[in-house]
Amino acid sequence: MTLHKIQSLLDQLNTVVVGKKQQVQDCVACLLAGGHLLIEDVPGVGKTTLAHALAHSFGLQFARVQFTSDLMPSDLTGVSVYDRASEGFVFHPGPVFTQVLLADEINRASPKTQSALLESMEEKQVSVEGKTHPLPTPFFVIATQNPQEQLGTYPLPESQLDRFLMRISLGYPDRAAELQLLAHHGHRSQADHLAAQLSAQELAHLQLAVLQVHAADPLLHYVQDLLEATRNGQWFVQGLSPRAGIALLRAAKANALMHARNYVSPDDVQAMFVPTMAHRLHAVARSGRGTIEQARAMLQAVAVA
């Protein structure tokens, strides 16, 4: 039943975002692992459409916020307003109080506004004027981001990037997929009318099943070898933290579950390494490679335990 639900979810998403089966599978693995998702690419390749489709297919309450340069932190978290009837301040929750927050073009907002999400993404709560307000369960942030070289964008700080379990890029479609999009004028409207494939209870069950996927000691040593390789100064400017290693293992467990296995294999770790770790790393300048290419080269160089 579990695998049937996951396959139905994937099939539905692939009818909206055509020709991107691997990226869609990575997105679902990210959310099953309980992580936040960052989708980065040039405008017009389907980032927002995919985010809409994910929110609807998971059957969760969601809110969309268009990030702009004048967006204020209180526009996200909410604000306390004086109420004459009660003679006191009443908190009015912002759009972050939802199960899925679609942060569209997140890097068009100022660093101050971006930082308003840090507590929400890590602690699943919001603190306003000394009071803490818990967020709904589950709580996901699905953010889209334009390339940093484009005008009007602010780079996400490393602390913010670390909150995202995974970053993916869609890329341009192949000829067959693009022809299908041209023939049907795209699939954006279809994404807003998708049927929910999971209930909140089923999602919670799947997330628990992810945690129960077994990781043997040799597999854990392999993950440690990868972490240590990022720290030796040969491949990257600064290595991965233990928290990043935990994120990698959680994503690998989700990938194993989606392939009908109750144990993690090195293939799962390798499949998840680039989308979960590349946005946390910076390749050394002397390598002549970008961070993603450097991550792939390091994967090939580190022997499986």
C-alpha positions as CSV (number, residue, x, y, z in Angstrom):
1,M,0.0,0.0,0.0
2,T,2.9,2.3,0.9
3,L,4.6,1.8,-2.4
4,H,1.3,2.1,-4.3
5,K,0.7,5.5,-2.7
6,I,4.2,6.7,-3.6
7,Q,3.9,5.6,-7.2
8,S,0.6,7.2,-7.6
9,L,2.1,10.4,-6.3
10,L,5.0,10.2,-8.7
11,D,2.8,9.4,-11.7
12,Q,0.6,12.4,-11.0
13,L,3.5,14.8,-10.6
14,N,5.0,13.5,-13.9
15,T,1.9,14.4,-15.8
16,V,2.5,18.1,-14.8
17,V,6.3,18.3,-14.9
18,V,7.0,16.3,-18.0
19,G,10.4,14.8,-18.8
20,K,11.9,15.4,-15.3
21,K,11.3,12.0,-13.5
22,Q,14.6,12.1,-11.5
23,Q,14.0,15.6,-10.3
24,V,10.4,14.8,-9.3
25,Q,11.6,11.7,-7.5
26,D,14.2,13.7,-5.6
27,C,11.6,16.2,-4.5
28,V,9.3,13.5,-3.1
29,A,12.2,11.9,-1.3
30,C,13.0,15.3,0.3
31,L,9.5,15.8,1.6
32,L,9.2,12.2,2.8
33,A,12.4,12.7,4.7
34,G,10.8,15.8,6.4
35,G,13.1,18.3,4.8
36,H,12.7,21.7,3.1
37,L,13.2,21.9,-0.6
38,L,15.0,24.6,-2.7
39,I,14.3,24.6,-6.5
40,E,16.8,26.7,-8.4
41,D,16.8,27.5,-12.1
42,V,16.2,30.2,-14.7
43,P,12.7,31.6,-15.0
44,G,10.2,29.7,-17.1
45,V,11.3,26.1,-16.7
46,G,8.6,25.0,-14.3
47,K,9.9,25.7,-10.8
48,T,6.7,27.2,-9.4
49,T,4.5,24.7,-11.3
50,L,6.4,21.9,-9.6
51,A,6.1,23.5,-6.2
52,H,2.3,23.9,-6.7
53,A,2.0,20.3,-7.8
54,L,3.9,19.0,-4.8
55,A,1.7,21.0,-2.4
56,H,-1.5,19.8,-3.9
57,S,-0.4,16.2,-4.3
58,F,0.6,15.8,-0.7
59,G,-2.8,17.0,0.4
60,L,-1.6,19.6,2.8
61,Q,-2.7,23.2,3.5
62,F,-0.4,25.6,1.8
63,A,0.2,29.3,1.2
64,R,2.2,31.0,-1.5
65,V,4.2,34.1,-0.8
66,Q,5.8,36.1,-3.7
67,F,9.2,37.3,-2.3
68,T,10.0,40.8,-3.4
69,S,12.6,43.4,-2.3
70,D,10.0,45.3,-0.2
71,L,8.7,42.2,1.6
72,M,9.0,42.6,5.4
73,P,9.6,39.9,8.0
74,S,6.3,40.6,9.6
75,D,4.6,40.0,6.2
76,L,5.7,36.3,6.7
77,T,5.5,35.7,10.4
78,G,2.6,37.9,11.4
79,V,2.1,40.9,13.6
80,S,0.5,41.9,17.0
81,V,-2.2,44.5,16.7
82,Y,-3.8,46.4,19.5
83,D,-7.4,45.4,20.1
84,R,-9.6,47.9,21.8
85,A,-12.2,45.4,23.0
86,S,-9.7,43.3,24.9
87,E,-7.4,46.3,25.7
88,G,-4.4,44.3,24.6
89,F,-2.4,43.2,21.7
90,V,-3.7,40.3,19.6
91,F,-1.4,38.3,17.4
92,H,-2.4,37.9,13.7
93,P,-0.6,35.0,12.1
94,G,1.2,35.5,8.8
95,P,1.2,33.1,5.8
96,V,4.1,31.0,7.4
97,F,1.4,29.4,9.6
98,T,0.6,26.7,7.1
99,Q,1.7,23.2,6.4
100,V,3.4,24.0,3.1
101,L,4.8,27.4,2.5
102,L,5.7,28.2,-1.1
103,A,8.3,30.8,-1.0
104,D,8.4,32.0,-4.7
105,E,11.7,33.6,-5.8
106,I,13.0,33.6,-2.3
107,N,16.3,35.3,-3.2
108,R,14.5,38.4,-4.4
109,A,13.8,39.4,-0.8
110,S,16.3,41.2,1.4
111,P,18.6,39.2,3.8
112,K,16.6,40.6,6.7
113,T,13.4,39.0,5.4
114,Q,15.1,35.8,4.4
115,S,16.3,35.4,8.0
116,A,12.8,35.5,9.3
117,L,12.4,32.0,8.0
118,L,15.4,30.6,9.9
119,E,13.6,29.9,13.2
120,S,10.5,28.5,11.3
121,M,12.5,26.1,9.2
122,E,14.7,24.8,12.1
123,E,12.5,25.0,15.2
124,K,9.0,24.8,13.5
125,Q,7.9,27.9,15.5
126,V,7.8,31.7,15.3
127,S,8.8,34.1,18.0
128,V,7.1,37.5,17.9
129,E,7.6,40.1,20.6
130,G,8.8,37.6,23.2
131,K,6.1,35.0,22.5
132,T,6.6,31.7,20.8
133,H,3.9,30.4,18.4
134,P,4.2,26.8,17.2
135,L,3.7,26.1,13.5
136,P,1.3,23.5,12.1
137,T,2.5,19.9,11.7
138,P,3.9,18.9,9.3
139,F,5.7,22.1,8.1
140,F,7.6,22.3,4.8
141,V,9.1,25.2,2.9
142,I,9.3,24.7,-0.8
143,A,11.3,27.7,-2.2
144,T,12.1,28.6,-5.7
145,Q,15.2,30.6,-6.5
146,N,16.5,32.4,-9.6
147,P,20.2,32.3,-10.5
148,Q,22.3,34.7,-8.4
149,E,23.7,36.4,-11.5
150,Q,20.3,37.8,-12.4
151,L,19.3,41.3,-11.5
152,G,17.4,42.0,-8.3
153,T,18.6,38.8,-6.4
154,Y,20.2,38.5,-3.0
155,P,22.4,35.4,-2.2
156,L,20.9,33.2,0.5
157,P,23.2,33.1,3.5
158,E,24.9,29.8,4.3
159,S,22.8,29.4,7.5
160,Q,19.7,29.6,5.3
161,L,21.0,27.2,2.7
162,D,21.8,24.7,5.4
163,R,18.1,24.6,6.4
164,F,17.2,23.2,3.0
165,L,17.6,19.4,3.0
166,M,17.8,19.4,-0.8
167,R,18.4,21.8,-3.7
168,I,17.5,20.7,-7.3
169,S,17.6,22.2,-10.7
170,L,15.1,21.3,-13.4
171,G,17.0,22.4,-16.5
172,Y,15.6,22.8,-20.0
173,P,13.2,20.1,-21.2
174,D,14.2,17.7,-23.9
175,R,12.6,18.0,-27.4
176,A,9.8,15.5,-26.7
177,A,8.8,17.1,-23.4
178,E,9.0,20.6,-24.8
179,L,6.9,19.6,-27.8
180,Q,4.2,18.3,-25.3
181,L,4.3,21.5,-23.4
182,L,3.9,23.6,-26.6
183,A,1.0,21.4,-27.8
184,H,-0.9,21.8,-24.5
185,H,0.2,25.4,-23.6
186,G,2.0,24.1,-20.5
187,H,0.5,22.5,-17.4
188,R,0.5,25.3,-14.9
189,S,-3.3,25.4,-14.5
190,Q,-3.4,21.6,-14.2
191,A,-1.1,21.8,-11.1
192,D,-3.7,23.8,-9.2
193,H,-6.4,21.1,-9.6
194,L,-4.5,18.0,-8.7
195,A,-6.1,15.5,-6.4
196,A,-4.4,14.8,-3.0
197,Q,-2.6,11.4,-3.2
198,L,-1.8,11.3,0.5
199,S,-3.5,12.3,3.8
200,A,-1.6,13.9,6.6
201,Q,-1.8,10.7,8.5
202,E,-0.4,8.7,5.6
203,L,2.4,11.2,5.2
204,A,3.3,10.9,8.9
205,H,3.3,7.1,8.5
206,L,5.7,7.3,5.6
207,Q,8.0,9.7,7.4
208,L,8.1,7.3,10.3
209,A,8.9,4.5,7.9
210,V,11.8,6.5,6.5
211,L,13.3,6.7,10.0
212,Q,13.0,3.0,10.4
213,V,15.0,2.1,7.3
214,H,18.1,0.3,8.4
215,A,21.6,1.7,7.9
216,A,24.4,-0.8,8.6
217,D,27.7,0.1,10.3
218,P,29.7,-0.1,7.0
219,L,27.2,2.3,5.4
220,L,27.7,4.7,8.3
221,H,31.4,4.5,7.9
222,Y,31.0,5.3,4.2
223,V,29.0,8.4,5.0
224,Q,31.8,9.4,7.5
225,D,34.4,8.9,4.7
226,L,32.5,11.3,2.5
227,L,32.2,13.9,5.2
228,E,35.9,13.7,6.0
229,A,36.8,13.9,2.3
230,T,34.9,17.3,2.2
231,R,37.0,18.5,5.1
232,N,40.6,17.8,4.0
233,G,40.9,20.9,1.9
234,Q,41.5,19.0,-1.4
235,W,38.0,19.3,-2.8
236,F,36.2,22.1,-0.9
237,V,36.9,25.3,0.9
238,Q,35.0,24.2,4.0
239,G,33.8,20.8,4.9
240,L,30.4,19.4,5.8
241,S,29.1,19.5,9.4
242,P,27.7,16.5,11.3
243,R,24.2,17.9,10.8
244,A,24.8,17.7,7.0
245,G,25.8,14.1,7.4
246,I,22.5,13.4,9.3
247,A,20.6,15.1,6.5
248,L,22.4,13.0,3.8
249,L,21.6,9.8,5.7
250,R,17.9,10.8,6.1
251,A,17.6,11.5,2.4
252,A,19.3,8.2,1.5
253,K,16.8,6.4,3.7
254,A,13.9,8.1,1.9
255,N,15.4,7.1,-1.4
256,A,15.7,3.5,-0.2
257,L,12.1,3.4,0.9
258,M,10.9,4.7,-2.5
259,H,12.8,1.8,-4.1
260,A,11.0,-0.7,-1.9
261,R,14.0,-1.5,0.4
262,N,14.2,-1.5,4.2
263,Y,17.9,-0.8,4.2
264,V,20.2,1.9,2.8
265,S,22.7,1.0,0.2
266,P,25.8,3.0,-1.0
267,D,23.8,3.7,-4.2
268,D,21.2,5.6,-2.1
269,V,23.9,7.7,-0.6
270,Q,25.5,8.4,-3.9
271,A,22.2,9.3,-5.5
272,M,21.4,11.8,-2.8
273,F,24.8,13.3,-2.2
274,V,24.8,16.0,-4.9
275,P,21.2,17.3,-4.4
276,T,21.6,17.3,-0.6
277,M,25.2,18.5,-0.2
278,A,26.2,20.6,-3.1
279,H,24.4,23.8,-1.9
280,R,26.3,23.5,1.4
281,L,29.8,23.4,-0.3
282,H,32.1,25.6,-2.3
283,A,34.7,24.0,-4.6
284,V,38.3,25.1,-4.2
285,A,39.3,27.6,-6.9
286,R,42.3,25.6,-8.1
287,S,40.1,22.7,-9.2
288,G,38.6,24.6,-12.1
289,R,35.3,22.9,-11.5
290,G,31.9,24.1,-10.3
291,T,30.7,22.8,-6.9
292,I,28.3,20.2,-8.5
293,E,31.1,18.8,-10.8
294,Q,33.5,18.8,-7.8
295,A,31.0,16.8,-5.7
296,R,30.6,14.2,-8.4
297,A,34.4,13.9,-8.8
298,M,34.8,13.4,-5.1
299,L,32.1,10.7,-5.0
300,Q,34.0,8.8,-7.6
301,A,37.3,9.2,-5.7
302,V,36.0,8.0,-2.3
303,A,35.9,4.2,-2.1
304,V,32.8,2.5,-0.8
305,A,33.4,1.1,2.7
